Amino acid sequence: MKLRIPGTGTAGAVALAVGALVMAPAASAVDPTTADAPTTCSSQASGRATIEARQDGTSVTFNVSTPVVWASHYMPADFMETTLTLSTADGDEVTFRGKSNPPMILGDGFDSGPLTGTVAPGEVLEAESFTFEFLTFRVDCTITAPQTPGPFVF
């Protein structure tokens, strides 16, 4: 007599594969996921900013960092208000805001995110500027040339 175990064979393999796909996290469809752009900030020097994007469905998060601007004193976590402005293919502006930064000590480069929002499938966004504020201090940074390797496509 042959003992048969339910869930084995071809049907079991198919069920296992389908179950794995259902349980898998959604892939990030944004491309590229990281872009660099030349940046000039307020009364600080010029340099490059790195912008990272992650997408989950229509939700997107951005992280912005640059060594151009640095902490002039200790700054606790989640202390800075950051605004990232991007342009659409139609020339409209889209803004993402957040108050999330790691703790920073004197000399640490600017690092902020996640800045969250939503995007439409197929939307194309390119960084224009970012601003951060804490207490009465504000720094405005302008992207001075197109980001590389190209705009974010969702």
N, C-alpha and C positions, 0 to 999 in steps of 0.2 A: 504494500500500500504506500502510495506517494503522499507525503504531507505537503500541502499547499499553504503558503503564507500570503494572506491578503496584502496587496501593495507591492508585490514583486513582479518582475517581468516588465514588459513594455509599458503597460498602463501605469504601473508604479513609478517608473522612471519619468514618464511624461508628467504625472502629478507632482513629483518632486521638483522637476524643472520649473513648472508653472508656479509652484509655491515659492520657489527661490526668487523668481522674477517679481512676484507680488510683494515680497518682503524686502527687495533691494531698494536702497534709497534712490531718489530721483537724481539723474545725472545733471550736471551743470551744462546747460546748453549755450552759455555765453562764450563768445570767442572774440578776442583773446581773453584770458582770465587775468592777465597782468599787463599793464601798459606803463611806459615811462614817458615823461613830458618835461621839456625845459620850463623852468618856473622862475618868476621874479616875485619876491615877497616884500611888501611895505618898505621899511627902512633897512631890511636885511640884504644879504647878498643874493646872487642868482645861482641856480643849480638845477637839479632834476627832482621831480616828484615821482613816486611810484604809486599807482592806483590799482588795487586788486578788486575784482568783481566776482561774486558768487551768485548763482541763480538757482532757485528752487521753484519751478512753475513760473508764476508771474511775480514772485517775490525776489528781490535782489538786495544784496548787501555790498557796500563798498568800504574799503579801507584805504586811507591815504597816509603816506609817510614821505618825509623829506628831511634831509640833513641841513637844508638851507636855513630853516628856523630851528632854534634850539631853546630849551628851557633855561631861563635866567635864574630860576630858583626851584625848589621842590614843588611839585604839583601833584596833588592826590589823584587817584584813579577817578574816572567819570566826573571830572571837574570842568573840562573844556566843552564849549558848544561849538560844533563844527558844521559848516555848510559847504557842500560840494555842488557846484553848478555845472551841468553838462548841456550840450546843444544837441538837438535832434537833426535828422537829415533835412527837415523842413525849415531849420533855422530857429525853431522854438527853444525855449530853455526849460530844463527839468532840474529841480532842486531836491537834494537829499540832505537831511539833517540828523544829527545825533549828538548825544552827550556821553561819549564813551572813549576813554583814553586810558592807557596803562599809567601807573604811577611813573613820574619822571623826575629825575634829579638834574642838577645843574649840568648843562652841556648835552643832555640827551636830545636827539633829533625829534622833530614833530612826528607824532604817530596818533592816528585817530580812527576809530571805527569800532564796530560796524555802524555805517550809516544806512538805514533801511528805507525801502520804498517798493513800488511796483513798476513793472514794465509790461509792454504788450509784445506778443510773439513777433519777431522780425524787426523790432525797434532797434535803431542805430543811434548810439550816444557817444559823444566825444567830449572830454573834459575841457572846460573853459577856465574855471577858477575855483578856489576854495578859500574859506575864511575860518579862522578860529578866534574865539573870544573867551576870556575868563576875567572875572571881576570887571575892571574898567579897561583892560588891555585887549586890543584887537589887532590882528594881523591879516591883511588881505594879500592873497597870492594869485597871480595871473599866469595861466598857461600861455607861453609866448610862441609856440609852434605846435603843429599837429602831434598828437601822441603816437608813439610807436609801440607795437607794430601796426597799429591802425585803430579805428573806433571800435567800441564794444558793440557787438551784434548779438541780440538776444533771440 
